[in-house]
Every structure is written in structure tokens, then in C-alpha cells.
Amino acid sequence: MRDDKENLIVTKTFAFALEAIDCSEKLRYLHKYQMASQLLRVELQ
């Protein structure tokens, strides 16, 4: 069964992810490649 109420944590996490991607793109534009890579690094366990 699906609950259609807005999930605040999911909404804020998604917004944060979009901001992180935007920030990474700006860093790459400024040739700060290592910082951009570290920002988006995902460590799967």
C-alpha cells in the first residue's frame, strides 16, 4: 500500500543531491576536478 503523503526526508535529501551535483559542475568548470570528484564520490559497502 502506498502512502501519498509527502516524505520530508526524501524531499530534502533529493534537493540536497541536486545541489551537490550543481556544485560539482561548478567546480569542474573552475577546473577543481579533485574537489568535484570527492563531492560526488559514492562508497558502496
Summary of the structure (lengths in Angstrom):
residues: 45
radius of gyration: 14.5
end to end distance: 29.6
largest distance: 47.2
contacts: 72
relative contact order: 0.12
helix: 67%
strand: 0%
